[in-house]
Amino acid sequence: ILRDFAAACKKPLASKVEYCARFFSEYRWYRSCYKSLADSDGHVYALIGYTVNIQQEVAEREQLMESAQRDPLTKLYNREMTERLVNDRLTHLEPGEKGVLFLLDIDNFKKINDDFGHMAGDGFLRAITEAIRADFRGDDVLGRIGGDEFVIFLHGFVSIDAIEKRAQRIIDMFLRLPVEAAGGITCSVGIIATGRSSTTYEELLPKADEALYSAKNRGKNRYRLYGEDKY
């Protein structure tokens, strides 16, 4: 902001700038609108303007942006944001790291809605969301891309064994939900792992879906890695 003001002191200029500054013990957002006054020769002799507190405006703006990125029911990332974040994580894979995409589908989810009603179905989705949040890191991508379909993407120096254990933990998670409507409801998981930073979400998702379809065909309540025949 000082550079902006300095520039306005050198030549006629009208502009505005938003910035975060400390006010006593907390930081707040402000907007300064300013204009430099110059004589007939173009020499600046004064700088005038005003500053307003825009903390509420910024908070509302951030809330709108957050809402546009989130699924309204579960508050997980929506389809579009999930794709964007996974692609970003893939681009930044380091040598030796793997990017792992888990595609989850709730087995027989329609049964909850049919037997207990849609409110119970929504409650189940919120419960499984909280369980997933608690079991994954803050920088893992957690998204809801369909009615009962979820994506989890993680990256790191992980082995296939660790990936399989993680998948089994996801499946076991469904059996421990303290929700009445959850009785007998299970989950199937399709998995695809890559070490190539040039890979995209658009390439991974169909492969994870193929693995998921294979898991469903083998009786549900299980996981399957893409390209593996032993599960």
C-alpha positions in Angstrom: 0.0 0.0 0.0 2.9 2.4 0.7 4.1 1.8 -2.8 0.7 2.7 -4.2 0.6 5.9 -2.2 4.2 6.7 -3.2 3.3 6.3 -6.9 0.3 8.7 -6.4 2.6 11.3 -4.9 4.7 11.3 -8.1 2.1 11.6 -10.8 -1.7 12.3 -10.9 -3.5 9.1 -10.0 -6.8 8.0 -8.7 -7.1 4.4 -7.3 -8.1 2.2 -4.4 -6.5 -0.6 -2.5 -7.7 -3.3 -0.1 -5.4 -4.5 2.7 -5.4 -6.2 6.0 -3.9 -4.3 8.9 -3.6 -4.8 12.6 -6.0 -2.8 14.8 -4.9 -3.1 18.4 -4.9 -6.9 19.0 -6.7 -8.1 15.8 -6.4 -7.8 12.1 -9.1 -6.1 10.0 -9.7 -5.5 6.3 -9.8 -1.9 5.0 -10.3 -0.2 1.7 -8.5 3.1 0.9 -9.7 5.3 -2.0 -7.3 8.0 -2.9 -6.5 10.7 -5.5 -3.5 12.9 -6.1 -4.0 16.5 -6.9 -1.6 18.2 -9.4 -1.1 21.7 -10.7 -1.2 22.7 -14.4 2.4 21.4 -14.8 1.5 18.0 -13.5 3.3 18.3 -10.2 1.5 16.6 -7.4 0.9 18.9 -4.4 -1.6 16.9 -2.4 -3.0 13.4 -1.8 -6.6 13.1 -0.6 -8.8 10.1 0.1 -10.6 8.1 2.8 -10.4 4.7 4.4 -13.3 2.4 5.3 -13.5 -0.8 7.3 -14.6 -3.6 5.0 -14.2 -6.5 7.4 -17.9 -7.5 7.1 -17.8 -7.2 3.3 -14.7 -9.4 3.1 -16.3 -12.0 5.4 -19.4 -12.1 3.3 -17.4 -12.4 0.1 -15.3 -15.3 1.6 -18.5 -17.0 2.7 -20.0 -16.8 -0.8 -16.8 -18.1 -2.3 -16.8 -21.0 0.2 -20.4 -21.8 -0.5 -19.7 -22.0 -4.2 -17.0 -24.6 -3.6 -18.9 -26.8 -1.1 -21.7 -29.3 -1.3 -24.5 -27.7 0.7 -25.4 -30.9 2.7 -22.1 -32.3 3.7 -19.9 -29.2 3.3 -17.3 -31.3 1.5 -16.0 -30.0 -1.8 -18.4 -30.1 -4.7 -17.6 -31.8 -8.0 -16.0 -28.8 -9.7 -13.8 -27.9 -6.7 -12.8 -31.5 -6.1 -11.6 -31.7 -9.7 -9.7 -28.5 -9.4 -7.9 -29.4 -6.2 -7.0 -32.9 -7.3 -5.4 -31.6 -10.4 -3.5 -29.1 -8.4 -2.2 -31.8 -6.0 -1.2 -34.0 -9.0 0.7 -31.1 -10.6 2.8 -30.7 -7.4 3.7 -34.4 -6.8 7.3 -34.8 -5.9 9.5 -37.6 -7.3 8.6 -40.8 -5.5 5.3 -39.5 -4.3 2.0 -41.1 -5.2 -1.4 -39.5 -5.7 -4.2 -41.9 -4.7 -7.8 -41.4 -5.6 -10.5 -43.3 -3.7 -13.9 -43.4 -5.3 -16.6 -44.4 -2.7 -20.1 -45.5 -3.3 -22.6 -46.3 -0.6 -24.1 -49.7 -1.1 -27.9 -49.8 -1.2 -28.2 -46.2 0.0 -31.7 -46.0 -1.5 -32.7 -48.5 1.2 -32.2 -45.8 3.9 -34.4 -43.3 2.1 -37.1 -46.0 1.4 -37.1 -47.4 5.0 -36.4 -44.3 7.1 -37.1 -41.3 4.9 -34.9 -38.7 3.2 -34.1 -36.9 6.5 -32.5 -40.1 7.8 -30.6 -40.4 4.5 -29.3 -36.9 4.9 -28.3 -37.6 8.5 -26.4 -40.7 7.4 -24.5 -38.7 4.8 -23.6 -36.1 7.5 -22.4 -38.8 9.9 -20.2 -40.5 7.3 -18.8 -37.1 6.3 -17.8 -36.4 9.9 -16.2 -39.8 10.2 -14.2 -39.3 7.0 -13.1 -35.8 8.1 -11.8 -37.2 11.4 -9.8 -39.9 9.6 -8.0 -37.8 7.0 -5.5 -35.0 7.0 -6.4 -31.4 6.5 -4.7 -31.2 3.1 -6.4 -34.3 1.7 -9.2 -33.6 -0.8 -12.6 -34.7 0.4 -15.4 -34.3 -2.1 -19.0 -35.3 -2.7 -19.5 -35.7 -6.5 -22.9 -37.4 -6.5 -25.8 -38.3 -4.3 -24.0 -41.2 -2.6 -20.6 -41.0 -4.3 -17.5 -39.5 -2.7 -13.9 -38.8 -3.7 -11.0 -38.9 -1.4 -7.6 -37.9 -2.8 -4.4 -38.1 -0.8 -0.7 -37.8 -1.8 2.6 -38.8 -0.2 5.2 -41.5 0.0 2.8 -44.4 0.5 3.1 -48.0 -0.4 0.4 -50.2 -2.0 0.0 -52.0 1.4 -0.7 -48.6 3.1 -3.2 -47.7 0.4 -5.0 -51.1 0.9 -5.1 -50.6 4.7 -6.5 -47.1 4.2 -9.2 -48.5 1.9 -10.2 -51.1 4.5 -10.4 -48.5 7.2 -12.9 -46.6 5.0 -15.0 -49.7 4.6 -14.9 -50.5 8.3 -15.9 -46.9 9.1 -19.3 -47.6 7.7 -19.9 -50.5 10.1 -19.1 -48.4 13.1 -21.4 -45.4 12.5 -23.6 -44.7 15.5 -26.7 -44.0 13.3 -29.8 -46.2 13.5 -30.4 -46.0 9.7 -26.9 -47.2 9.1 -27.6 -50.8 10.0 -26.5 -53.1 7.2 -25.3 -50.2 5.0 -21.9 -50.8 3.5 -19.5 -49.1 1.1 -17.6 -50.1 -2.0 -14.3 -48.4 -3.0 -12.5 -48.1 -6.3 -8.8 -47.0 -6.1 -6.3 -45.6 -8.6 -2.8 -44.6 -7.7 -0.3 -42.7 -9.9 3.2 -41.3 -9.5 3.0 -39.1 -12.6 2.5 -35.4 -12.1 1.2 -35.1 -15.6 -1.8 -37.2 -14.8 -5.2 -35.5 -14.5 -8.3 -36.0 -12.5 -10.1 -36.6 -15.8 -7.9 -39.6 -16.5 -8.0 -41.0 -13.0 -11.8 -40.9 -12.3 -12.9 -43.3 -15.0 -10.3 -45.8 -13.8 -11.4 -45.5 -10.2 -14.9 -45.9 -11.4 -14.0 -49.1 -13.3 -12.4 -50.5 -10.1 -15.5 -49.5 -8.1 -17.7 -51.3 -10.6 -15.5 -54.4 -10.2 -15.8 -54.2 -6.4 -19.6 -53.9 -6.7 -19.7 -57.0 -9.0 -17.7 -59.0 -6.4 -20.4 -58.6 -3.7 -20.0 -55.0 -2.5 -18.6 -54.0 0.9 -15.0 -54.2 -0.4 -12.3 -52.3 -2.3 -10.5 -52.9 -5.5 -7.4 -51.4 -7.1 -7.5 -50.5 -10.7 -5.7 -53.1 -12.8 -5.4 -55.6 -10.0 -7.1 -59.0 -10.5 -6.5 -60.5 -7.0 -9.3 -58.8 -5.2 
